[in-house]
């Protein structure tokens, strides 16, 4: 993964002042699609971000790799240990560690935002910062998320969107409105990253 990343020309666009490479802030919940994990983990390594990782055997392996790359990991998902995971991410934010969530993980549906990041924003008052990624040349796997693997020497783009903030007194209707806002913004940043790569 690191070797592949070293061959690529990776840039950031959009509201990239929110990028952890530009500003190290504990007041951030980062959101990106599950299919974009590979280069996100590579490019933003050694930033101390706490990442939500699934409970399965794959998650155990991923957790060990991410720890070696300078991330903290919190185990859980929307289906297993979800509440516990949110509590641990909330604690991490209070202790000075930003959080990262793939809102469509760990099993999809692909590119459909679930509510975990929105709930965490409500509990902490910390905005959600969505970003997308694409590559000029890539392999798209036939997995549930259509996982992408950039080809060596391709161009990669991280496109940063507008933050989504959730007030502490948000009711169910407003929470759903914010989830849809996050969905729309994540769809947009994915499209924008793809446009730049093309």
Residue pairs with C-beta under 8 A, 6 or more apart in sequence:
1 38
1 41
1 42
2 42
4 42
4 149
4 150
4 152
5 39
5 42
5 43
7 152
7 153
8 39
8 135
8 150
8 152
8 153
8 154
8 155
8 156
9 153
9 154
9 155
9 156
10 39
10 43
10 155
10 156
10 157
10 158
11 155
11 156
11 157
11 158
12 19
12 21
12 22
12 157
12 158
12 159
12 160
13 157
13 158
13 159
13 160
13 192
13 193
13 196
14 131
14 159
14 160
14 161
14 189
14 192
15 160
15 161
15 162
15 163
16 22
16 158
16 160
17 23
17 160
18 28
18 129
18 131
18 160
18 163
19 44
19 131
19 158
19 160
20 28
20 30
20 44
20 47
20 49
20 98
21 43
21 44
21 47
24 47
24 48
25 98
26 93
26 95
26 96
26 97
26 98
27 93
27 98
27 126
27 127
28 98
28 99
28 126
28 127
28 129
29 89
29 93
29 98
29 99
29 100
29 101
29 117
29 120
29 121
29 124
29 126
29 127
29 128
29 129
30 49
30 98
30 99
30 100
30 101
30 128
30 129
30 130
30 131
31 100
31 101
31 102
31 103
31 113
31 117
31 128
31 129
31 130
31 131
31 182
31 186
32 40
32 100
32 102
32 130
32 131
32 132
32 133
32 186
33 102
33 103
33 104
33 110
33 111
33 132
33 145
33 186
33 190
34 102
34 104
34 105
34 106
34 108
34 110
34 145
34 147
35 110
35 111
35 143
35 145
35 146
35 147
35 148
36 132
36 133
36 148
37 102
37 147
38 147
38 148
38 149
38 150
39 133
39 135
39 150
39 156
39 158
40 100
40 131
40 133
40 158
41 51
41 65
41 66
41 69
41 71
42 69
43 156
43 158
45 69
45 70
45 71
46 69
46 70
47 70
47 71
47 98
48 70
48 71
48 72
48 97
48 98
49 71
49 72
49 97
49 98
49 99
49 100
50 71
50 72
50 73
50 74
50 88
50 89
50 92
50 93
50 97
50 98
50 99
50 100
51 66
51 71
51 72
51 73
51 74
51 99
51 100
51 101
52 73
52 74
52 76
52 77
52 85
52 89
52 99
52 100
52 101
52 102
52 105
52 116
53 59
53 62
53 63
53 66
53 73
53 74
53 75
53 76
54 62
54 75
54 76
54 77
54 80
54 105
54 106
55 75
55 76
55 77
55 80
55 81
56 106
59 75
59 106
62 73
63 73
63 75
66 73
67 73
71 100
72 92
72 97
74 85
74 88
74 89
74 92
74 99
75 81
75 85
76 82
76 84
76 85
76 86
76 88
77 85
77 105
77 106
77 107
78 114
78 116
79 106
79 107
82 116
86 116
86 119
86 120
86 123
89 99
89 101
89 120
90 120
90 123
90 124
92 99
93 99
93 120
93 124
93 126
94 124
99 120
99 126
101 116
101 117
101 120
103 112
103 113
103 114
103 116
103 117
103 182
103 186
104 110
104 111
104 112
104 113
104 114
104 145
105 145
107 144
108 144
108 145
110 144
110 145
110 146
111 145
111 186
111 187
111 190
112 183
113 179
113 182
113 183
113 186
114 179
115 175
115 179
117 128
117 182
118 128
118 164
118 166
118 175
118 178
118 179
118 182
119 175
120 126
120 128
121 127
121 128
121 164
121 165
121 166
121 178
122 166
122 167
122 168
122 170
122 175
123 168
125 165
125 168
127 163
127 164
127 165
128 163
128 164
128 165
128 166
128 182
129 160
129 161
129 163
130 160
130 161
130 162
130 164
130 182
130 185
130 186
130 189
131 158
131 159
131 160
131 161
131 189
132 158
132 159
132 161
132 186
132 188
132 189
132 190
132 191
132 192
132 193
132 194
133 156
133 157
133 158
133 159
133 190
133 193
134 148
134 156
134 157
134 159
134 190
134 193
134 194
134 196
134 197
135 148
135 150
135 151
135 154
135 155
135 156
135 157
135 197
136 154
136 155
136 156
136 197
136 198
137 150
137 151
137 154
138 148
138 149
138 150
138 151
138 154
139 148
139 149
139 151
140 146
140 147
140 148
141 147
141 148
141 149
150 156
155 197
156 197
157 193
157 196
157 197
158 193
159 189
159 190
159 192
159 193
159 196
160 189
161 185
161 186
161 188
161 189
162 185
164 178
164 181
164 182
164 185
166 174
166 175
166 178
167 174
170 178
